Amino acid sequence: MLQVQHLYRSFRGIPAVEDVSFQVDSGEIIGFLGPNGAGKSTTVKMITGMLRPNDGHVFFDHRDIHDDMVAFRKILGYVPEEAHLYSYLSGLEYLQLVGRLRGMREAVIEEKAVSLLGLLNLDSWQHTPISSYSKGMRQRVLIAAALIHDPQLLIFDEPLSGLDVVSSRLFKDLLEILAAQGKAVLYISHVLETVEQVCDRVIVIAKGKVLADAKPAELTQLMSLPNLESVFAQLVQQQDTRTTAQEIVEVMKIRHA
């Protein structure tokens, strides 16, 4: 179980995250939503140990992650929003590197890496440098890297980015099975329709603070709105996009004298 307790982080005196608290239990898929600049990335960096909070704690199974970061990373699988990969490595070499960093045995790494690449339709590309991979292929390598060591906690940040329809459907099915096996999953996305379909609970953050933490159906019912997208727009006081779009078109029509 992941427990985030009273996280606070500022940059140059300006708060990015203020008193953020929530938990993700084993077997849960929790959506983590917010507009750009809401504090999602800062929170995720603190959860993964890449950034230390100014105040507050992150616990997994009641143990502060900073007590033993090496042990924590062995039970963490993370797909970041940006696909930063060593492009000179092949897909197989990248997974081998990740497996070694997680302390896995060579024979196990080889078997699992080859199997995962095959199941993700990358077997014919496994020896090809990642520099020649498409965006969707790179995303599949990241997903394989997050899963290869059978982690207990999974954090997916925009995991469907670049994936085709079949790969997206596969990933959604995979999420359900991972949760059924007791994995704790934190799912960050702007695709609210998918979040509504796969997440047990959603946490909405804006301006560094948690605004809501409930099941999607409970939020829509409570606020008397038809879907999660409408709830999100109202909670974060999103601009009237239709009006703004019309104003952009009007600016486009301006002609110089």
C-alpha positions in Angstrom: 0.0 0.0 0.0 1.2 3.5 -1.0 0.6 6.3 1.5 1.2 9.9 0.7 1.1 12.1 3.8 1.0 15.9 3.8 3.5 16.4 1.0 4.7 20.0 0.5 7.2 21.2 -2.0 8.1 24.7 -3.1 10.5 26.1 -5.7 12.1 29.5 -4.9 9.5 30.0 -2.3 6.5 29.4 -4.6 4.5 26.3 -3.5 4.1 23.6 -6.2 2.4 21.1 -3.9 0.6 21.9 -0.6 -0.5 19.3 1.9 -1.2 16.5 -0.6 -2.3 13.3 1.1 -3.9 10.1 -0.4 -3.3 6.4 -0.5 -3.4 3.6 -3.1 -4.2 0.2 -1.7 -3.2 -3.2 -3.2 -5.5 -4.1 -6.0 -6.6 -0.5 -6.7 -6.2 1.6 -9.8 -6.3 5.2 -8.8 -6.5 8.0 -11.4 -4.5 11.1 -10.6 -5.8 14.1 -12.6 -5.1 17.8 -12.9 -4.5 20.5 -15.4 -1.0 21.5 -16.6 0.9 23.0 -13.7 -1.3 21.5 -11.1 1.5 19.8 -9.2 1.0 16.3 -10.6 4.6 15.9 -11.9 6.1 17.3 -8.7 4.0 14.9 -6.6 5.0 11.9 -8.8 8.7 12.8 -8.5 8.3 12.8 -4.8 6.5 9.5 -4.8 9.2 7.9 -7.0 12.0 9.3 -4.8 13.4 11.6 -7.6 12.6 14.6 -5.5 12.6 15.1 -1.7 9.6 16.9 -0.2 10.2 20.0 1.9 7.7 18.4 4.3 5.6 15.3 4.5 6.3 11.6 3.8 5.8 8.8 1.3 5.4 5.3 2.7 5.0 2.0 1.1 3.8 -0.8 3.3 4.2 1.5 6.3 7.9 2.2 5.6 9.3 5.5 4.5 10.7 5.1 1.0 13.8 7.1 1.8 14.8 4.6 4.5 16.0 2.3 1.7 15.6 3.7 -1.9 17.3 0.7 -3.5 14.7 -1.7 -1.9 11.9 0.7 -2.9 12.9 0.9 -6.5 12.9 -2.9 -6.7 9.2 -2.9 -6.0 8.4 0.2 -8.2 7.5 0.1 -11.8 7.3 3.5 -13.5 6.4 4.7 -17.0 7.3 8.4 -17.2 5.4 10.9 -19.3 8.5 11.5 -21.5 10.1 8.4 -23.2 13.7 9.1 -22.2 15.6 6.0 -23.4 19.2 5.2 -24.2 18.5 5.4 -28.0 21.8 3.7 -28.9 20.7 0.5 -27.1 18.4 -2.0 -28.7 15.1 -2.8 -27.0 16.5 -6.1 -25.7 19.7 -4.3 -24.3 17.5 -1.7 -22.6 15.5 -4.3 -20.8 18.6 -6.2 -19.9 20.0 -3.0 -18.3 16.8 -2.4 -16.4 16.8 -6.0 -15.1 20.4 -5.7 -13.9 19.6 -2.4 -12.1 16.8 -4.2 -10.3 19.1 -7.0 -9.2 17.6 -9.7 -11.3 19.5 -12.9 -12.4 20.8 -12.9 -16.0 18.9 -16.0 -17.0 15.6 -14.5 -15.7 16.3 -11.2 -17.4 16.9 -12.9 -20.7 13.8 -15.0 -20.6 11.5 -12.2 -19.4 12.9 -9.6 -21.8 12.5 -11.7 -24.9 9.0 -12.8 -23.8 7.8 -9.3 -23.1 9.2 -7.9 -26.4 7.4 -10.7 -28.2 4.1 -10.2 -26.5 4.3 -6.4 -27.2 5.0 -7.1 -30.9 8.6 -5.9 -30.7 10.3 -9.3 -31.2 11.5 -8.5 -34.8 12.9 -5.2 -33.5 14.6 -6.5 -30.3 18.2 -6.1 -31.7 17.5 -2.8 -33.5 18.7 0.5 -31.9 15.8 2.3 -30.1 16.8 5.4 -32.2 14.9 3.9 -35.1 11.7 3.0 -33.1 8.5 4.9 -33.5 6.9 6.8 -30.5 4.5 3.9 -29.9 7.3 1.3 -30.0 9.3 3.3 -27.5 6.3 3.5 -25.2 5.9 -0.3 -25.4 9.6 -0.7 -24.3 8.9 1.6 -21.4 5.9 -0.5 -20.4 8.0 -3.7 -20.6 10.7 -2.1 -18.5 8.2 -1.1 -15.8 6.9 -4.7 -15.6 10.0 -6.9 -16.0 10.8 -7.1 -12.3 7.2 -7.9 -11.2 6.8 -4.7 -9.1 4.2 -4.3 -6.4 3.6 -0.6 -7.1 3.1 0.7 -10.7 3.0 4.4 -11.7 1.8 5.1 -15.2 2.1 8.7 -16.5 0.2 9.1 -19.8 0.9 5.4 -20.7 -1.2 5.4 -23.8 0.8 8.2 -25.5 1.7 7.0 -29.0 0.0 3.7 -28.7 -2.3 2.4 -31.5 -5.8 1.1 -30.9 -4.8 -2.5 -30.3 -1.9 -1.7 -28.0 -4.2 0.7 -26.0 -6.8 -2.1 -25.6 -4.1 -4.5 -24.5 -2.9 -2.0 -21.9 -6.4 -1.5 -20.5 -6.8 -5.3 -20.2 -3.4 -5.5 -18.6 -4.3 -2.9 -16.0 -7.4 -4.9 -14.9 -5.3 -8.1 -14.5 -2.5 -6.3 -12.6 -5.1 -4.9 -10.1 -6.7 -8.3 -9.8 -3.3 -9.7 -8.8 -3.0 -7.2 -6.0 -0.8 -4.5 -7.6 -1.2 -0.9 -6.5 -1.6 1.3 -9.6 -1.4 5.1 -9.8 -2.6 6.2 -13.3 -1.9 9.7 -14.5 -3.7 10.8 -17.7 -5.5 13.6 -19.5 -7.7 11.0 -21.4 -10.6 11.2 -18.9 -12.8 8.8 -20.8 -10.2 6.0 -20.2 -9.7 7.1 -16.5 -13.5 6.8 -16.0 -13.4 3.3 -17.5 -10.4 1.8 -15.7 -10.0 3.6 -12.3 -11.6 2.6 -9.0 -11.1 6.1 -7.6 -9.9 9.5 -8.9 -7.9 12.2 -7.2 -8.2 15.6 -8.7 -5.4 18.1 -7.9 -5.2 21.8 -8.9 -2.8 24.6 -7.8 -1.0 22.0 -5.7 -4.0 20.9 -3.6 -6.3 17.9 -3.7 -9.8 19.0 -4.6 -11.5 15.6 -4.8 -10.9 12.0 -4.0 -13.8 9.6 -4.8 -15.1 7.0 -7.2 -15.9 8.5 -10.7 -19.6 7.6 -10.4 -19.8 9.3 -7.0 -18.2 12.5 -8.3 -20.6 12.7 -11.3 -23.6 11.9 -9.1 -22.6 14.3 -6.4 -22.1 17.2 -8.8 -25.0 16.3 -11.0 -22.9 16.2 -14.1 -22.9 13.6 -17.0 -19.3 12.5 -17.0 -15.9 12.8 -15.4 -14.7 15.4 -18.0 -17.5 17.8 -16.9 -16.6 17.2 -13.2 -13.0 17.9 -13.9 -13.7 21.1 -15.8 -15.9 22.4 -12.9 -13.5 21.4 -10.1 -10.5 23.1 -11.7 -12.5 26.0 -13.0 -11.4 25.3 -16.5 -11.9 28.0 -19.0 -14.9 28.0 -21.5 -13.0 26.3 -24.3 -15.7 26.9 -26.9 -15.6 30.7 -26.3 -11.8 30.7 -26.3 -11.8 28.8 -29.6 -14.2 31.3 -31.2 -12.0 34.2 -30.0 -8.9 32.5 -31.5 -10.7 32.3 -34.9 -11.6 36.0 -34.6 -8.0 36.9 -34.0 -7.0 34.8 -37.1 -9.3 37.0 -39.2 -7.6 40.2 -38.3 -6.0 41.8 -41.4 -3.3 44.5 -41.4 -4.3 47.8 -43.0 
